[in-house]
Amino acid sequence: MRAGTRAVHSALCYTSAMPPPPKRRSYAKPLADLIGATLDPLLAKQGFGAADMVLNWDEIAGERLAAVSEPLKLQWPTRAPLRSPDVPTEPATLILRVVGAFALEVQHLAPVLCERVNAHLGWRAVHRIAIRQGPLERTRQKRRPVPRIDPAAARKVAAETSTIEDEALRNALNRLGGHVFSQKPEDS
């Protein structure tokens, strides 16, 4: 055998002796992972970089303001055609739809709301807020009532977690365990 064919022969023998790569198992993916790619282009048309601001509006604005407002779009200023790439981008205007009489309250809280949005985004993206009065388009979901914890389950969990020294951790585990052990199995 020549030297070149010997190397090819040994490479073929080596690869045939290796086990095949493991097969990838397909798992169910969360709907949020699949729908993000669909929603992001639609939200980009409205000036939003991602669905994050729209989906987390309750957390950004606070429960009270989120109940009467919703973000419509981020309006970015137009760029000059010969603008230097080193010039920082100017912040956008957040356009909010606000329910009728609450527009004045949102107008007074606009600087605080700008700070909250910028803190959520991680950079100074919003400079001012423009208000459009009108009814909200989204439907508000009613919160489910918090299930009551069974006292027997609470005592059982408290006995199990009594050796944990960190009080905050112990209390969190007591609440979690109380809810888990209070749930009644559903009849099939």
C-alpha positions as YAML, in Angstrom:
chain: A
units: angstrom
residues:
- id: 1
  name: MET
  ca: [0.00, 0.00, 0.00]
- id: 2
  name: ARG
  ca: [1.19, 3.47, -0.74]
- id: 3
  name: ALA
  ca: [1.47, 6.10, 2.00]
- id: 4
  name: GLY
  ca: [-1.48, 8.17, 0.72]
- id: 5
  name: THR
  ca: [-3.86, 5.22, 0.51]
- id: 6
  name: ARG
  ca: [-2.74, 3.99, 3.92]
- id: 7
  name: ALA
  ca: [-3.83, 7.30, 5.50]
- id: 8
  name: VAL
  ca: [-7.20, 7.14, 3.74]
- id: 9
  name: HIS
  ca: [-7.62, 3.50, 4.76]
- id: 10
  name: SER
  ca: [-6.83, 4.23, 8.43]
- id: 11
  name: ALA
  ca: [-9.16, 7.25, 8.41]
- id: 12
  name: LEU
  ca: [-12.00, 5.12, 7.03]
- id: 13
  name: CYS
  ca: [-11.39, 2.39, 9.59]
- id: 14
  name: TYR
  ca: [-11.27, 4.94, 12.38]
- id: 15
  name: THR
  ca: [-14.56, 6.56, 11.39]
- id: 16
  name: SER
  ca: [-16.33, 3.23, 11.01]
- id: 17
  name: ALA
  ca: [-15.22, 2.19, 14.50]
- id: 18
  name: MET
  ca: [-16.62, 5.38, 16.10]
- id: 19
  name: PRO
  ca: [-20.15, 5.15, 17.44]
- id: 20
  name: PRO
  ca: [-22.73, 7.19, 15.55]
- id: 21
  name: PRO
  ca: [-23.58, 10.54, 17.08]
- id: 22
  name: PRO
  ca: [-26.51, 10.46, 19.49]
- id: 23
  name: LYS
  ca: [-29.86, 11.26, 17.95]
- id: 24
  name: ARG
  ca: [-31.41, 14.52, 19.04]
- id: 25
  name: ARG
  ca: [-34.68, 14.04, 20.80]
- id: 26
  name: SER
  ca: [-37.38, 16.49, 19.92]
- id: 27
  name: TYR
  ca: [-39.11, 17.99, 22.91]
- id: 28
  name: ALA
  ca: [-42.16, 20.16, 22.97]
- id: 29
  name: LYS
  ca: [-41.18, 23.81, 22.76]
- id: 30
  name: PRO
  ca: [-42.91, 26.56, 24.72]
- id: 31
  name: LEU
  ca: [-45.29, 28.62, 22.63]
- id: 32
  name: ALA
  ca: [-43.42, 31.78, 23.64]
- id: 33
  name: ASP
  ca: [-40.29, 30.49, 21.88]
- id: 34
  name: LEU
  ca: [-42.18, 29.84, 18.66]
- id: 35
  name: ILE
  ca: [-44.37, 32.94, 18.53]
- id: 36
  name: GLY
  ca: [-41.54, 35.40, 19.24]
- id: 37
  name: ALA
  ca: [-40.13, 35.05, 15.75]
- id: 38
  name: THR
  ca: [-43.58, 35.82, 14.34]
- id: 39
  name: LEU
  ca: [-44.36, 38.80, 16.56]
- id: 40
  name: ASP
  ca: [-40.99, 40.54, 16.43]
- id: 41
  name: PRO
  ca: [-41.28, 41.75, 12.78]
- id: 42
  name: LEU
  ca: [-44.78, 43.06, 13.45]
- id: 43
  name: LEU
  ca: [-43.63, 44.93, 16.53]
- id: 44
  name: ALA
  ca: [-40.55, 46.24, 14.70]
- id: 45
  name: LYS
  ca: [-42.91, 48.07, 12.35]
- id: 46
  name: GLN
  ca: [-44.22, 49.88, 15.43]
- id: 47
  name: GLY
  ca: [-40.71, 50.80, 16.54]
- id: 48
  name: PHE
  ca: [-40.36, 48.17, 19.26]
- id: 49
  name: GLY
  ca: [-37.15, 46.14, 19.18]
- id: 50
  name: ALA
  ca: [-38.92, 43.11, 20.61]
- id: 51
  name: ALA
  ca: [-42.20, 42.11, 22.22]
- id: 52
  name: ASP
  ca: [-40.66, 42.68, 25.63]
- id: 53
  name: MET
  ca: [-42.11, 46.15, 26.27]
- id: 54
  name: VAL
  ca: [-45.60, 45.24, 25.13]
- id: 55
  name: LEU
  ca: [-45.72, 41.94, 27.02]
- id: 56
  name: ASN
  ca: [-44.24, 43.34, 30.24]
- id: 57
  name: TRP
  ca: [-46.14, 46.64, 30.27]
- id: 58
  name: ASP
  ca: [-47.80, 45.76, 33.60]
- id: 59
  name: GLU
  ca: [-44.37, 45.38, 35.24]
- id: 60
  name: ILE
  ca: [-42.88, 48.48, 33.60]
- id: 61
  name: ALA
  ca: [-45.70, 50.95, 34.20]
- id: 62
  name: GLY
  ca: [-47.02, 49.46, 37.41]
- id: 63
  name: GLU
  ca: [-50.40, 47.89, 37.89]
- id: 64
  name: ARG
  ca: [-52.26, 51.20, 38.31]
- id: 65
  name: LEU
  ca: [-50.94, 52.86, 35.14]
- id: 66
  name: ALA
  ca: [-51.01, 49.67, 33.09]
- id: 67
  name: ALA
  ca: [-54.74, 49.35, 33.78]
- id: 68
  name: VAL
  ca: [-55.41, 52.63, 31.94]
- id: 69
  name: SER
  ca: [-52.66, 52.71, 29.30]
- id: 70
  name: GLU
  ca: [-50.95, 50.63, 26.65]
- id: 71
  name: PRO
  ca: [-47.91, 51.27, 24.44]
- id: 72
  name: LEU
  ca: [-48.76, 51.84, 20.78]
- id: 73
  name: LYS
  ca: [-45.35, 52.47, 19.24]
- id: 74
  name: LEU
  ca: [-41.88, 53.90, 19.65]
- id: 75
  name: GLN
  ca: [-41.38, 56.75, 17.22]
- id: 76
  name: TRP
  ca: [-37.71, 57.27, 16.42]
- id: 77
  name: PRO
  ca: [-36.50, 60.62, 15.03]
- id: 78
  name: THR
  ca: [-35.49, 60.66, 11.39]
- id: 79
  name: ARG
  ca: [-31.77, 60.46, 10.71]
- id: 80
  name: ALA
  ca: [-29.92, 62.94, 8.57]
- id: 81
  name: PRO
  ca: [-28.68, 61.31, 5.35]
- id: 82
  name: LEU
  ca: [-25.04, 62.37, 5.84]
- id: 83
  name: ARG
  ca: [-24.96, 61.80, 9.58]
- id: 84
  name: SER
  ca: [-21.71, 60.51, 11.05]
- id: 85
  name: PRO
  ca: [-21.94, 56.97, 12.45]
- id: 86
  name: ASP
  ca: [-20.17, 58.17, 15.60]
- id: 87
  name: VAL
  ca: [-23.06, 60.46, 16.58]
- id: 88
  name: PRO
  ca: [-25.21, 58.73, 19.22]
- id: 89
  name: THR
  ca: [-28.81, 57.98, 18.33]
- id: 90
  name: GLU
  ca: [-31.42, 60.34, 19.65]
- id: 91
  name: PRO
  ca: [-34.01, 58.87, 22.01]
- id: 92
  name: ALA
  ca: [-37.48, 57.95, 20.80]
- id: 93
  name: THR
  ca: [-40.95, 59.10, 21.71]
- id: 94
  name: LEU
  ca: [-43.17, 56.47, 23.31]
- id: 95
  name: ILE
  ca: [-46.73, 56.80, 22.06]
- id: 96
  name: LEU
  ca: [-49.27, 55.57, 24.60]
- id: 97
  name: ARG
  ca: [-52.99, 55.04, 24.29]
- id: 98
  name: VAL
  ca: [-54.61, 56.19, 27.54]
- id: 99
  name: VAL
  ca: [-58.20, 55.87, 28.69]
- id: 100
  name: GLY
  ca: [-59.95, 59.27, 28.64]
- id: 101
  name: ALA
  ca: [-59.67, 61.09, 31.95]
- id: 102
  name: PHE
  ca: [-56.44, 59.37, 33.00]
- id: 103
  name: ALA
  ca: [-54.46, 61.19, 30.29]
- id: 104
  name: LEU
  ca: [-53.74, 64.10, 32.65]
- id: 105
  name: GLU
  ca: [-52.41, 61.75, 35.33]
- id: 106
  name: VAL
  ca: [-50.20, 59.92, 32.81]
- id: 107
  name: GLN
  ca: [-48.97, 63.30, 31.51]
- id: 108
  name: HIS
  ca: [-47.87, 64.28, 35.04]
- id: 109
  name: LEU
  ca: [-46.17, 60.93, 35.55]
- id: 110
  name: ALA
  ca: [-44.46, 60.95, 32.13]
- id: 111
  name: PRO
  ca: [-40.90, 61.59, 33.48]
- id: 112
  name: VAL
  ca: [-41.25, 58.70, 35.94]
- id: 113
  name: LEU
  ca: [-42.66, 56.46, 33.21]
- id: 114
  name: CYS
  ca: [-39.75, 57.37, 30.90]
- id: 115
  name: GLU
  ca: [-37.30, 56.37, 33.64]
- id: 116
  name: ARG
  ca: [-39.08, 53.05, 34.17]
- id: 117
  name: VAL
  ca: [-39.09, 52.23, 30.46]
- id: 118
  name: ASN
  ca: [-35.42, 53.17, 30.10]
- id: 119
  name: ALA
  ca: [-34.50, 51.11, 33.17]
- id: 120
  name: HIS
  ca: [-36.35, 48.13, 31.70]
- id: 121
  name: LEU
  ca: [-34.66, 48.49, 28.31]
- id: 122
  name: GLY
  ca: [-31.26, 49.13, 29.85]
- id: 123
  name: TRP
  ca: [-30.44, 52.33, 27.97]
- id: 124
  name: ARG
  ca: [-31.84, 55.81, 27.37]
- id: 125
  name: ALA
  ca: [-34.23, 54.83, 24.59]
- id: 126
  name: VAL
  ca: [-37.25, 57.01, 25.46]
- id: 127
  name: HIS
  ca: [-37.04, 60.78, 25.92]
- id: 128
  name: ARG
  ca: [-40.68, 61.77, 26.00]
- id: 129
  name: ILE
  ca: [-44.19, 60.34, 25.96]
- id: 130
  name: ALA
  ca: [-46.99, 61.28, 23.55]
- id: 131
  name: ILE
  ca: [-50.52, 60.49, 24.65]
- id: 132
  name: ARG
  ca: [-53.39, 59.36, 22.44]
- id: 133
  name: GLN
  ca: [-56.73, 59.20, 24.22]
- id: 134
  name: GLY
  ca: [-59.01, 56.32, 23.46]
- id: 135
  name: PRO
  ca: [-60.23, 52.93, 24.65]
- id: 136
  name: LEU
  ca: [-57.67, 50.21, 25.21]
- id: 137
  name: GLU
  ca: [-57.59, 47.47, 22.60]
- id: 138
  name: ARG
  ca: [-56.33, 44.71, 24.82]
- id: 139
  name: THR
  ca: [-58.59, 42.73, 27.07]
- id: 140
  name: ARG
  ca: [-57.68, 42.69, 30.72]
- id: 141
  name: GLN
  ca: [-57.35, 39.25, 32.20]
- id: 142
  name: LYS
  ca: [-58.89, 38.81, 35.59]
- id: 143
  name: ARG
  ca: [-56.50, 37.50, 38.16]
- id: 144
  name: ARG
  ca: [-57.31, 34.12, 39.55]
- id: 145
  name: PRO
  ca: [-57.97, 34.15, 43.27]
- id: 146
  name: VAL
  ca: [-55.12, 32.83, 45.36]
- id: 147
  name: PRO
  ca: [-56.07, 29.36, 46.61]
- id: 148
  name: ARG
  ca: [-56.37, 28.97, 50.35]
- id: 149
  name: ILE
  ca: [-53.71, 26.91, 52.07]
- id: 150
  name: ASP
  ca: [-54.93, 23.90, 54.01]
- id: 151
  name: PRO
  ca: [-53.87, 24.33, 57.68]
- id: 152
  name: ALA
  ca: [-52.85, 20.67, 57.94]
- id: 153
  name: ALA
  ca: [-50.63, 21.03, 54.87]
- id: 154
  name: ALA
  ca: [-49.11, 24.25, 56.30]
- id: 155
  name: ARG
  ca: [-48.24, 22.45, 59.56]
- id: 156
  name: LYS
  ca: [-46.73, 19.53, 57.64]
- id: 157
  name: VAL
  ca: [-44.53, 21.83, 55.53]
- id: 158
  name: ALA
  ca: [-43.53, 23.93, 58.56]
- id: 159
  name: ALA
  ca: [-42.34, 20.79, 60.34]
- id: 160
  name: GLU
  ca: [-40.22, 19.81, 57.32]
- id: 161
  name: THR
  ca: [-38.64, 23.27, 56.91]
- id: 162
  name: SER
  ca: [-38.03, 23.97, 60.61]
- id: 163
  name: THR
  ca: [-34.31, 23.15, 60.31]
- id: 164
  name: ILE
  ca: [-33.67, 25.85, 57.66]
- id: 165
  name: GLU
  ca: [-31.85, 28.78, 59.27]
- id: 166
  name: ASP
  ca: [-32.51, 31.46, 56.63]
- id: 167
  name: GLU
  ca: [-35.90, 32.91, 57.59]
- id: 168
  name: ALA
  ca: [-36.72, 34.33, 54.14]
- id: 169
  name: LEU
  ca: [-35.96, 31.00, 52.45]
- id: 170
  name: ARG
  ca: [-37.93, 29.08, 55.09]
- id: 171
  name: ASN
  ca: [-40.97, 31.38, 54.62]
- id: 172
  name: ALA
  ca: [-40.80, 31.06, 50.82]
- id: 173
  name: LEU
  ca: [-40.60, 27.27, 51.04]
- id: 174
  name: ASN
  ca: [-43.49, 27.22, 53.52]
- id: 175
  name: ARG
  ca: [-45.68, 29.22, 51.11]
- id: 176
  name: LEU
  ca: [-44.68, 27.06, 48.14]
- id: 177
  name: GLY
  ca: [-45.13, 23.79, 50.01]
- id: 178
  name: GLY
  ca: [-48.44, 24.94, 51.46]
- id: 179
  name: HIS
  ca: [-49.79, 25.61, 47.98]
- id: 180
  name: VAL
  ca: [-48.41, 22.36, 46.57]
- id: 181
  name: PHE
  ca: [-49.78, 20.14, 49.31]
- id: 182
  name: SER
  ca: [-53.12, 22.01, 49.49]
- id: 183
  name: GLN
  ca: [-53.94, 21.23, 45.87]
- id: 184
  name: LYS
  ca: [-56.41, 18.45, 45.58]
- id: 185
  name: PRO
  ca: [-55.80, 15.89, 42.82]
- id: 186
  name: GLU
  ca: [-58.22, 16.37, 39.96]
- id: 187
  name: ASP
  ca: [-60.66, 13.55, 39.32]
- id: 188
  name: SER
  ca: [-59.89, 11.84, 36.03]
...
